[in-house]
Amino acid sequence: MRKWLMLLLAVMVAIVLAACTTSGSSDSGEQNDGGEEASGGEKVLKLNNGSEPTSLDPPIGFDSYSWNVLNNLMEGMTRLDESHEPAAATAEKWDVSEDGTVYTFHIREDANWSNGDPVTAGDFEFAWKRLVDPEVASPAAFLGYFIEGAEAFNNGEGSEDDVMVEAVDEKTLEVTLTAPTGYFLHVTSNPAFFPINEEVQSENEEWFAEADSFVGNGPFQLAEWTHDSELVMEKNDEYWDADTVKLDKVEWAMVNDTNTEYQMYESGDLDTSDIPSEMSEELIDSENVVIEEQAGTHFYRFNVNEEPFTNEKIRKAFAMAVNQEEIVEYVTKNKEEPAYGFVSYGFADPSGEDFRDKNGDLVEYDPEQAKQLLEEGMEEEGYEELPKVTLTYNTSDVNKSIAETVQSMYKENLDVDITLENTEWNVFLQDQKDLKHQLSRSSFLADYADPINFLESFTTDSSMNRTGWSNEEYDKLIQQAKSEADEEQRFEYMYEAEKILFEEMPLFPIHFYNQVVLQKDEVENIVRHPVGYLELKWADKN
């Protein structure tokens, strides 16, 4: 991940400096012994999504459970290619103004929706403005803030007319940014920036909720959706690049237990699987294992508005009592790197140094210091006994194992007993957004290839914050980093911001992500982007 992300960032910096112009399954047959599909040679890929998608409405389904499905049902102006860089997709080319702030996208004449309607610039204007519409309340709205007028509209300080996205004609979209943004073409590949068929939306505001009403513009179309059980996609013959798509169907299970998933893989009911942690030593080096990098962080959030985590020293005590290295070595066992900062490895600054290496370790495992900080924090708060603490995680055997390990570390290192609570994903996510959790498991996967994406999550008004934490100087640094054209200064703002984040500790990290997957021999060309989403456009099954 480090090598390709450094290369990608270098390319992006060059774009900013040069201000250049760019042109840029219930119904499937069972598998026979030879690996062929019994139902007349259909190529059916069988995957596990882990859980029900939060939503297939592009600005609402802002998580991996939704992204992996959406990214194959729909497509933005750009699409990440097999080398993980933004490439022409619904837009066949684009122009960039000399100052780097105005992008003009030219949509393909043969870009159609799955119902046969042409994809228009108006569909993109409608969707991008809807992304930042305060009434829609998209958790991804902050991604639209690159667009002039979008943040003001989203915050109720401006109008939709002030959002500088305009359909110049049926196939031409012009967008004006607040500042030169070299990675904007990467941003436009994110599902939050997918178009929406405006006519379909006007006729049925819940078009995205069922298979028979879903309309997309990607490589596949939604054929079946048995909620909380199974989802089936079929090849979309209306897709402009349908000749590239080799799979006939993709069947998605929704199983959140790794052991069950592995058993389904072994029995032929799945073509890929995660590795159960207890089998890692046996399987991690096998021929069927695919290991890919991923830009993201597994971490825990404190609710700083709820005792005892209103106290900074107590938050630091709980952070420093956790041994990240022990967790990756003995619990997850998937060759992850322990995390001692929030921004993951793989992002190079202008000098070529990796962001994570440059900013160093911002939290460390130190049980003695943790115990001292806990005592000091309790004294400051006048606690004779620490208030009860509940750690909440969404249902998953891996999440459970990590939570149980953290629980035992708190008992051993702080002599504190905590309660564990697990809930299903959609309930868990809403409660976390509503600050109903005291201490909760979380994850972050990068939406686009820049460190600011990690750090912007914890600004005061961000929908991704979910801690109650607010720091005026932190907010200012993030805003400065977003508007700064000088790359060296921009990285300095980000380095300083991350240090503030860990000085006040509204969160603590566990490990940086990677992707470790068992995959059948007959499956080829699934692309797992380090920054991005599962890509099945080029996938095949022989």
C-alpha positions in Angstrom: 0.0 0.0 0.0 2.8 2.4 0.8 4.4 2.2 -2.6 1.2 2.6 -4.7 -0.3 5.4 -2.5 3.0 7.3 -2.5 2.9 7.1 -6.3 -0.7 8.1 -6.4 -0.1 11.1 -4.1 2.8 12.2 -6.2 0.7 12.1 -9.3 -2.0 14.1 -7.5 0.5 16.8 -6.4 1.8 17.1 -9.9 -1.8 17.7 -11.1 -2.2 20.5 -8.6 1.1 22.2 -9.5 0.7 21.8 -13.2 -2.9 22.8 -13.3 -3.2 20.7 -16.4 -6.1 19.8 -18.6 -7.1 16.1 -18.7 -8.9 14.1 -21.3 -8.8 12.0 -20.3 -28.8 -16.9 -5.7 -31.2 -19.1 -5.0 -31.8 -19.7 -8.6 -28.3 -20.6 -9.7 -27.2 -24.1 -10.4 -25.0 -26.0 -7.9 -21.3 -26.3 -8.7 -20.1 -29.6 -10.1 -16.7 -31.2 -9.5 -15.1 -29.5 -12.4 -15.8 -26.0 -11.2 -18.5 -25.3 -13.9 -21.9 -24.0 -13.0 -24.5 -26.6 -13.5 -27.1 -24.1 -14.8 -26.1 -24.0 -18.5 -22.6 -22.6 -18.0 -23.6 -19.4 -16.2 -20.8 -17.7 -14.4 -22.1 -17.1 -10.8 -19.8 -15.6 -8.2 -20.8 -16.2 -4.6 -19.7 -13.7 -2.0 -20.5 -12.7 1.5 -21.4 -9.1 2.3 -21.3 -9.7 6.1 -24.5 -7.8 6.8 -27.5 -6.1 5.2 -26.5 -2.9 3.3 -27.4 0.2 5.4 -29.0 1.7 2.2 -28.5 1.5 -1.5 -29.4 5.2 -1.8 -25.9 6.5 -2.7 -25.6 9.4 -0.2 -27.1 7.4 2.6 -25.3 4.0 2.4 -22.0 5.4 3.6 -20.3 2.2 4.8 -18.6 -0.9 3.4 -21.7 -3.0 3.6 -23.4 -0.6 1.2 -20.3 0.5 -0.8 -19.3 -3.0 -2.0 -22.7 -3.5 -3.5 -23.3 0.0 -4.8 -19.9 0.2 -6.5 -21.0 -2.6 -8.8 -24.5 -1.5 -9.4 -23.6 2.1 -10.2 -20.8 4.3 -11.5 -19.6 7.9 -11.1 -17.9 10.2 -13.5 -14.7 8.3 -12.7 -14.0 4.7 -11.6 -10.9 3.3 -9.9 -9.1 1.1 -12.4 -7.1 -2.1 -11.9 -4.1 0.0 -10.7 -6.3 1.9 -8.2 -6.2 5.2 -10.0 -9.2 7.2 -11.2 -10.1 6.5 -14.8 -12.7 7.6 -17.3 -16.1 6.0 -16.5 -19.5 7.6 -17.1 -17.5 10.6 -18.2 -15.4 9.8 -21.2 -13.2 12.8 -20.6 -12.9 16.1 -18.6 -11.3 19.4 -18.8 -9.6 21.3 -15.8 -9.3 25.0 -15.7 -5.8 26.6 -15.5 -6.3 27.4 -11.8 -7.4 23.9 -11.0 -10.8 24.8 -9.6 -13.3 24.2 -12.5 -13.9 20.7 -13.8 -16.0 20.1 -17.0 -17.1 16.5 -17.4 -18.2 15.1 -20.7 -20.6 12.2 -20.4 -20.5 9.2 -22.8 -23.2 9.2 -25.4 -23.7 5.4 -24.7 -24.0 5.8 -20.9 -27.4 4.5 -20.0 -29.4 3.6 -16.9 -30.4 -0.1 -16.4 -34.0 0.8 -17.5 -32.6 2.2 -20.8 -32.8 5.9 -20.0 -29.7 7.9 -21.0 -27.5 9.1 -18.1 -27.5 12.9 -18.2 -25.6 15.8 -16.7 -28.9 16.7 -15.0 -28.8 13.4 -13.2 -25.4 14.2 -11.8 -26.4 17.8 -10.9 -29.5 16.5 -9.1 -27.5 13.8 -7.2 -24.5 16.0 -6.2 -26.9 18.8 -4.9 -28.9 16.1 -3.1 -25.8 14.9 -1.4 -25.4 18.2 0.4 -29.1 18.9 0.8 -29.7 19.3 4.6 -33.1 17.6 4.4 -31.4 14.5 3.0 -29.0 14.5 6.0 -26.4 12.4 4.2 -23.5 11.2 6.5 -21.3 11.7 3.4 -22.3 15.3 2.9 -18.9 16.6 4.0 -17.4 15.0 0.8 -19.4 17.5 -1.2 -17.7 20.4 0.6 -15.0 20.5 -2.1 -17.7 22.1 -4.3 -18.2 25.9 -4.0 -21.4 26.7 -2.0 -22.0 23.1 -0.9 -21.0 23.5 2.8 -23.1 26.7 3.2 -26.1 24.9 1.7 -25.6 21.9 3.9 -25.3 24.0 7.0 -28.4 26.1 6.2 -26.4 29.2 5.4 -26.9 29.1 1.6 -29.3 27.8 -1.0 -29.2 25.0 -3.5 -28.7 27.5 -6.3 -25.4 28.5 -4.7 -24.0 25.0 -5.1 -21.7 25.4 -8.1 -22.7 22.3 -10.1 -24.4 22.9 -13.4 -25.6 20.8 -16.3 -24.4 22.9 -19.2 -26.2 20.6 -21.6 -27.5 17.0 -21.6 -24.0 15.5 -21.6 -21.8 18.2 -20.0 -21.4 18.9 -16.3 -19.4 21.9 -14.9 -18.4 22.0 -11.2 -16.5 24.7 -9.4 -14.4 23.8 -6.4 -13.5 25.9 -3.4 -9.8 25.4 -4.0 -7.5 23.3 -6.3 -7.9 19.7 -5.3 -5.6 17.3 -7.0 -7.4 14.3 -5.7 -10.9 15.4 -6.8 -11.1 12.7 -9.6 -10.5 10.2 -6.9 -13.4 11.7 -4.8 -15.7 11.5 -7.8 -15.3 7.7 -7.9 -16.8 7.5 -4.4 -20.4 6.1 -4.2 -21.6 9.3 -2.6 -21.0 11.0 -6.0 -22.9 8.4 -8.1 -25.7 9.9 -10.2 -29.4 9.4 -9.5 -32.0 9.1 -12.2 -34.0 12.2 -11.4 -37.1 11.0 -13.2 -37.1 7.7 -11.3 -36.6 9.5 -8.0 -39.5 11.9 -8.7 -41.8 8.9 -9.4 -40.7 6.8 -6.4 -38.6 8.3 -3.6 -37.9 4.7 -2.3 -36.6 3.4 -5.7 -33.4 2.1 -4.0 -35.2 0.0 -1.4 -36.2 -3.1 -3.5 -34.8 -5.0 -6.4 -37.8 -4.5 -8.7 -37.5 -0.7 -8.4 -33.8 -0.2 -8.3 -32.2 1.6 -11.3 -28.4 1.8 -11.6 -25.9 2.6 -14.3 -23.0 0.2 -13.4 -21.7 -3.1 -14.6 -24.5 -5.1 -12.8 -28.2 -4.6 -12.0 -30.1 -5.6 -8.9 -32.1 -8.7 -9.6 -33.2 -10.0 -6.2 -33.0 -8.7 -2.6 -34.2 -10.8 0.3 -33.5 -8.4 3.1 -31.1 -9.5 5.8 -30.6 -12.7 3.9 -29.4 -12.5 0.3 -28.9 -10.1 -2.6 -28.4 -11.1 -6.3 -26.9 -9.0 -9.0 -27.0 -9.7 -12.8 -24.9 -8.4 -15.6 -26.3 -5.0 -16.8 -26.6 -5.2 -20.6 -27.3 -1.4 -20.7 -23.8 -0.6 -19.2 -21.6 1.2 -21.7 -18.8 -1.2 -21.1 -20.9 -4.4 -20.8 -18.5 -6.3 -23.1 -15.9 -6.2 -20.4 -18.1 -7.8 -17.7 -17.6 -11.6 -17.7 -19.8 -12.6 -14.8 -23.5 -13.4 -15.3 -24.5 -13.1 -11.6 -23.2 -12.3 -8.2 -24.9 -13.8 -5.2 -24.3 -12.0 -1.9 -24.9 -13.8 1.4 -25.2 -11.8 4.6 -23.3 -13.8 7.3 -21.6 -11.9 10.1 -19.7 -14.9 11.7 -16.3 -15.8 10.2 -16.5 -19.4 11.2 -19.9 -19.8 9.4 -18.5 -18.0 6.4 -15.5 -20.3 6.2 -17.7 -23.4 6.4 -19.8 -22.0 3.5 -16.5 -21.5 1.6 -15.4 -25.1 2.3 -18.8 -26.5 1.2 -18.8 -24.5 -2.1 -21.5 -22.0 -1.0 -19.0 -19.1 -1.2 -16.1 -18.4 -3.5 -14.2 -16.2 -1.0 -14.0 -16.1 2.8 -12.2 -14.3 5.6 -10.0 -16.5 7.7 -11.2 -17.5 11.2 -8.6 -16.2 13.7 -8.1 -19.6 15.3 -7.2 -21.0 11.9 -4.9 -18.2 10.9 -1.6 -20.0 11.5 -2.8 -23.0 9.5 -4.3 -21.0 6.5 -2.5 -17.6 6.3 0.3 -18.8 4.0 -1.8 -21.2 1.9 -1.9 -20.9 -1.9 -5.6 -19.7 -1.9 -4.9 -16.7 0.3 -5.0 -13.2 -1.2 -3.5 -10.4 0.9 -4.1 -6.8 -0.2 -3.4 -3.5 1.4 -6.2 -1.3 2.7 -6.1 2.3 4.0 -8.1 2.3 7.1 -8.1 2.1 10.9 -9.9 -0.1 13.5 -10.4 2.0 16.6 -12.6 2.8 19.6 -14.5 6.0 20.2 -15.1 7.6 23.6 -18.2 9.6 24.2 -16.6 12.7 25.8 -20.0 13.9 27.1 -20.6 10.9 29.2 -18.8 10.0 32.5 -16.2 8.9 33.1 -14.9 9.9 29.7 -15.5 13.6 30.2 -12.1 13.5 31.8 -9.1 13.7 29.5 -6.8 11.8 31.8 -9.2 8.9 32.2 -9.6 8.7 28.4 -5.8 8.5 28.1 -5.6 5.9 30.8 -8.1 3.7 28.9 -6.1 4.2 25.7 -2.7 3.5 27.2 -3.9 0.3 28.9 -4.5 -1.4 25.6 -1.7 -3.5 24.0 -2.2 -3.1 20.2 0.7 -5.4 19.3 -0.7 -8.2 21.4 -4.1 -7.9 19.7 -2.8 -8.2 16.1 -0.4 -11.0 17.1 -2.7 -13.2 19.2 -6.3 -12.1 18.4 -6.8 -10.9 14.8 -3.7 -12.8 13.5 -4.1 -11.4 9.9 -0.7 -9.7 9.6 -2.1 -6.3 10.4 0.1 -3.5 11.7 -0.7 -2.2 15.2 -1.9 1.5 15.1 -0.4 4.2 17.2 -1.9 7.1 15.3 -5.1 7.5 13.2 -3.8 8.1 9.7 -2.7 4.8 8.2 0.5 4.2 6.3 0.8 4.9 2.6 0.5 8.6 2.2 3.6 10.5 1.2 4.3 14.1 2.0 6.1 16.4 -0.5 9.5 15.3 0.8 8.5 11.7 0.0 8.3 10.7 3.7 5.3 8.6 4.8 2.8 10.6 6.9 2.7 7.9 9.6 6.5 7.7 9.9 6.8 11.5 10.0 4.2 12.1 12.7 5.3 9.1 14.7 3.6 7.2 17.5 1.0 9.4 19.2 -0.2 6.8 21.8 1.7 4.0 23.4 1.0 1.0 25.6 2.1 1.9 29.1 0.1 0.2 31.8 2.0 1.9 34.7 1.4 5.4 33.2 -2.2 4.4 32.4 -2.9 3.4 36.0 -1.4 6.7 37.2 -3.5 8.8 34.8 -6.6 6.9 36.0 -5.9 7.7 39.6 -5.3 11.4 38.8 -8.4 11.6 36.6 -10.6 10.0 39.3 -9.2 12.5 41.9 -10.0 15.4 39.6 -13.5 14.2 39.2 -14.0 13.3 42.9 -14.6 9.7 42.1 -14.2 7.2 44.9 -15.3 4.5 42.5 -15.2 4.7 38.7 -18.7 5.0 37.1 -19.7 1.8 35.2 -18.3 1.5 31.7 -20.0 -0.4 28.8 -18.1 -1.1 25.7 -20.4 -1.6 22.7 -19.6 -3.3 19.4 -21.5 -4.4 16.3 -22.1 -8.1 16.0 -19.1 -10.0 14.6 -16.9 -12.7 16.0 -13.8 -10.7 15.3 -15.2 -7.6 17.0 -16.2 -9.8 20.0 -12.8 -11.3 20.3 -11.1 -7.8 20.3 -13.6 -6.4 22.8 -13.1 -9.4 25.1 -9.3 -8.9 24.9 -9.7 -5.1 25.7 -11.9 -6.0 28.6 -9.3 -8.3 30.1 -6.6 -5.7 29.6 -8.6 -3.2 31.5 -9.0 -5.7 34.3 -5.3 -6.6 34.4 -3.8 -3.1 33.8 -6.3 -0.8 35.5 -8.2 -3.2 37.8 -11.4 -1.9 36.1 -14.3 -4.2 35.2 -16.2 -3.2 32.1 -19.4 -4.6 30.5 -19.6 -5.7 26.9 -22.6 -5.2 24.7 -23.2 -6.1 21.1 -25.9 -5.0 18.7 -26.7 -5.5 15.0 -25.1 -3.2 12.6 -27.9 -0.8 11.7 -29.0 -0.3 15.3 -25.4 0.0 16.4 -24.6 2.7 13.8 -27.6 4.8 14.6 -27.0 4.6 18.3 -23.4 5.7 17.8 -24.5 8.6 15.6 -26.9 9.6 18.4 -24.1 9.4 21.0 -25.9 6.7 22.9 -22.7 4.7 23.4 -20.2 5.3 26.2 -17.3 3.5 24.6 -17.7 1.9 21.2 -15.9 0.0 18.5 -15.4 1.7 15.2 -13.7 1.6 11.9 -12.6 4.0 9.2 -11.9 3.1 5.6 -10.5 5.9 3.4 -13.0 7.5 1.0 -10.2 9.0 -1.1 -6.4 9.0 -1.2 -5.4 11.8 1.1 -4.7 12.0 4.9 -7.2 14.9 5.3 -9.9 12.3 4.7 -9.0 10.6 8.0 -8.7 13.8 10.0 -11.7 15.7 8.8 -13.9 13.1 10.5 -13.3 14.7 13.9 -14.2 18.3 13.2 -16.9 19.6 15.4 -19.8 19.4 13.0 -18.8 16.3 11.1 -21.4 13.5 10.9 -18.5 11.1 11.2 -17.3 12.5 14.6 -19.6 10.5 16.9 -17.6 11.4 20.0 -19.0 14.7 21.1 -15.5 16.1 21.0 -14.8 19.6 19.7 -11.6 21.6 19.4 -11.6 25.1 17.8 -7.9 24.9 16.8 -8.3 21.4 15.3 -11.3 22.7 13.2 -9.2 25.6 12.0 -6.2 23.4 11.0 -8.5 21.1 9.0 -10.0 24.1 7.2 -6.6 25.5 6.5 -5.4 22.2 5.1 -8.4 22.0 2.8 -7.8 25.4 1.3 -4.0 25.4 1.3 -2.4 25.1 -2.2 1.1 24.7 -1.0 1.6 21.0 -0.3 4.3 21.3 2.2 2.3 23.7 4.4 -0.8 21.6 3.9 0.9 18.6 5.4 2.2 20.6 8.3 -1.4 21.6 9.1 -2.4 17.9 9.0 0.5 16.8 11.2 -0.4 19.4 13.8 -4.1 18.5 13.7 -3.4 14.7 14.3 -1.2 15.6 17.3 -4.1 17.7 18.8 -6.4 14.7 18.3 -4.2 12.5 20.4 -3.5 15.1 23.0 -7.2 15.1 23.9 -7.8 11.5 23.0 -11.5 11.2 21.9 -10.5 7.9 20.4 -7.8 5.3 20.5 -6.6 3.1 17.6 -6.2 -0.7 17.5 -4.7 -1.6 14.1 -4.5 -0.5 10.5 -6.5 -2.6 8.1 -5.4 -5.0 5.4 -7.5 -7.4 3.3 -6.8 -11.1 3.8 -9.1 -13.4 1.8 -9.4 -17.0 0.9 -10.3 -17.3 -2.8 -11.2 -20.3 -4.9 -8.7 -21.1 -7.7 -11.3 -20.6 -10.4 -12.0 -17.0 -9.4 -9.9 -14.3 -11.1 -9.5 -10.5 -11.3 -11.5 -9.4 -8.2 -10.0 -5.9 -7.6 -9.9 -4.9 -3.9 -8.9 -1.2 -3.8 -6.7 -0.1 -0.9 -8.6 3.2 -1.0 -12.0 2.4 -2.4 -14.3 -0.6 -2.8 -14.6 -4.1 -4.0 -14.6 -4.1 -7.8 -16.2 -6.9 -9.9 -16.2 -5.3 -13.3 -13.2 -7.4 -14.4 -13.9 -10.5 -12.2 -14.2 -13.9 -13.8 -14.9 -17.4 -12.8 -13.6 -20.3 -14.9 
